[in-house]
C-alpha cells in the first residue's frame, strides 16, 4: 500500500514543512528501479483492461513548481502503456475564448472518456495558485473556487472517473540545481525560461497557496498525494505504485467474448 505519509487525512491542515522532499523511505535506486519495472508491467496490463472494458476512466492530475518533474513523471511512469488509451493535456495560460467562460469550462472538455487514462500537466488548480499569487482576480473569486473544484471533482467521481492528484514536492535548492542544469546543457535550453525566475521569487507565496489547495481540496473521492520529488527515481516509484493500486481497486475486466467463438473457422 502507498504510505499514508504521502496522503494527508482529508480535512486536515497541511504544512509542507512536515514533508521532506528528499525522503526516499527505505529504498535505494536499485531497489526502487526493480520495483517500478514490475509495477510498469502491471500498469500496462491494467490500462489495456480499462480500455477494453470502456466503463471507467482514470484522471491523473500533476502539479508542481517549475522544474518539479511533471514532464519526467509522465515520460517514465507511462512509457509502457498503449498510447491509444492515454490522453495528456497541458494547461497553459487561458485563451480569450476560455476566459469568456467559467474557469472549469476548458477543463471539463479534457476529462478522459470512459476507457481512458487522462493526465493533466497542470490543471484547474492553477486558478487557485497562479491566479491567487499574482492577484489576477479578487480574493472572493478565487476563494469560491475551492468549493467549485470540490463539486466538480465530485461530479466526475459520481460519473465513473477515478481521480488521483499528485503534488510533486521539490525543495527550492533542488529547483535551483535543475534550473542550472538547463542552463549548462544546450539540449535543455528549450526547457528554461527567464519567466520562471520571478515565479521562484514568490516561492513562499506559492507554498502557502499549495498548502491551502492540499488542505481544502483533499477528499476521499479526489485525494491529494504529496510526493517527495527531489529524487526522480523515488518520485516515479510512488506515482506508479499509487496508480497501479487505484486501477487494481477499479478492477477493470475484459468484456465477454462473442458466443460460439470456438466454432469459428477462419476461411483460407
N, C-alpha and C positions, 0 to 999 in steps of 0.2 A: 504493500500500500504506500501511496505517496505520503511522506512525512507530514504530520499535521502542522509542523512548524511553518510549512510553506502556504498553508491555507488558514488564515485567521478566522476565528469564530464569527459567523455573521452577527452583526450588531455591535461588535467590539470596536473600540477605538484603536486604530493602527498607528504605531510610531515606527517609522522606518529606521530609526536609530537602534531599534531592537533586533533588526535583521542584518546579518553580516553578509555583504555582497561577495565576500571571498570564501564563504562557507563551502566545504566540499564533503561534508558528512564523514564517513569512514572510507571514502573512495580515493584511489589514485587514478591516474589517467588510464592505465592499462585495464584495471577492473571496470571502470566506467565504460570504456570503449567496447569491451566484450559484452557487457550487459545491454548496451544500446544497440549493438549489432543484432542481438536476439530479439530485442523489442521492435526494431525496424522491420524484421521479417514478420512478426505478429501484426504490426500496423498495416503492412501491405495486404495481408490476408483479410484482416477486418475491414479495410477500406473496400476491397473487392466485394465482400458480402454486403456491405452497406449500399454500394452502388447497385448490385444485383437486386437486392430487396426493394429499394425505392420507396421506403415508407418513413424513414427518419433522416435527419440531417444533423451535421455537427458544425458548429461555428467556433472557430479558434480566434480569439482576439489577442493581439500582441501590442503592448505599449511599453515604451522605454524612452529614456533620454536619448539624444543624438549619440550615435556610436554604441548604443546599448545592445545591439546584436539582433535586431528584428529580421533583417535580410538573411543573416547567417543561420538563424534558427530555422527559417523556412527552408533554406537550401539543404541543411543537414538532416532535419527531422523527417522531411517528406521526400527524400531523394529516391526512395524505392517504390513509392505509391504510383498507381496509374494516373497520369496527368489528366486523363479524360474525366476523372471523378473529383477533381480538386479545382477550386477557383480561388485565386489570390486577388484581393482588392487593396490597393494602396490609396489612402485618402490624403489628398493634398489640400491646399487652400481652396475653399469653395468657389465655384464659378458664379457669375452673375445669375444664371438660371437657378442654381442651387440656393443662392442667397434669397431668391424671391419666394422660396418655400420654407416650411418649418425645418429645423436643423436635422431632423431624423429622416427627411424625405429621401435624400441621396443615399442614406444608409440602408433603409428598408429595401430598396431596389437591389441591393447587393447581397442580401441574406441568401444563404445556399438553399437551393431547391431540395426536395426530398431525394435521398440517394447520394447527396454530395457532401464533401467537406469544404467549407468556406473558411478562408483565412483572411483576417483583416490586419493589414500592416498599418498601424494607427487605426483610429476608429471614431465612433461617435463621442468618445471620451475627450477628444480634442476640444469639444465645445464646453468642457468644464475644466480644461487645462490651459491651453494656449489662449483661449478667449478670456479666461479669468485673469491669468497672469499679466496679460497685455491690455487689460481694460477695454476690450473690444465691444463689449455690451455692458449695460448696467448690472450691478450686483443682483438685483431682484430677478433679472432674466436668467443669469446662469445658476442662481440658487434654485430656481424652479426645475432646472434641467435634471437634477439628481432624481427627482420624483418621476419625471417623464421617462428617463432612461430605465429606471426600475420597472415601470409599467410596460414599456416597450419590450424589455427582455422577458418579462412575464408572459406577454402575448406570444413571443416566439417560442418559449418553452411549452406553453399550452398547445402550440401548433406543431409540436414534434421536433423542435430544434434544440438539441443539446448544446449548451453554451459553456465554454471554458475560457477564462480570461487570465492572461499571464502578464505580470509586470516584471520585466527583465531588469533586475536591480543591480546597477553597477555603481561603483564609487566615483567621486569626482576625480580622484587621482587616476583611476583606470581610464576614464574618458579622455583625460589629457594624453595618456600614453597612446591611445588609439588614434586620436587626432594627429599626434606627432608621427605615428607610423604612416598615416595617409599622406602627410607632407613629404616624408622621406622616400616613399616608393612611388615612382611615376605611374605605375599601373593602378594606384589607389587615389591619384589626384582627383579623379572624377567623383569620388565619394566625399571630398572635402568641400565645404562651402564656408566662406568667411561669415555668412549669415548665421552659422552655428555659434559663433563666439558671443554675440550679445545674449543668446539664449543661455549660454553657460554662465554668464554673469548673473543670471537670475536663478541660479541653481536652488538656493534655499526657498525661493518663492514656489518653484516647481515641486520641491519636495513636500511643502505644505499642501499644495493643491493635490498631489498624488495621495497624500495621507487621507484627505477628505474623500477622494474617489474610492480608495480601498476600504474606507470605513462605512461610507454611506451607500455604496452600490455593490456590496458584497453580500450575496443572498444564496440561499440553498439552491435555487433554480439557475443562478448565473454566478458561480463562485469566482473569486479572485485567488490567484496563486502568486505569491511573491517569490520569484526565482533568483537565487544567488547567481549572478551572471558575470562576475569578474573572470571566472574560469569557463571558457566557452564549452569545453567538453562536459563539465558538470551541468551547465545550463541545458545542453542538448539532452542529456540523460533524464533530467527531471521533467522537461516538457514532453519528451517522448513517452516516458512512463505514465504520466498523467493522462495523456491522450489515449494510450492503449487501455488503461484501466477504465476510462469512460466508455470507450467503444465496446469493451467486454461486457460492461454492465448494460449497454444498449442491446447487446446480443443479436445483431442483425443476422438474418437467415436467408439462405438461397431460396428463391421461390420454387414451388413444386414443379416437377417436370411434367411435360405433356403426357397424357395417358398412352400406354401401349408403345412406348419408345423401344421396348425390347423386340417388337415385331417389325420395326422399320428396317427396310433393306435399301441401301444406297445403290441407285442404279449405276451401271457401268457408263 
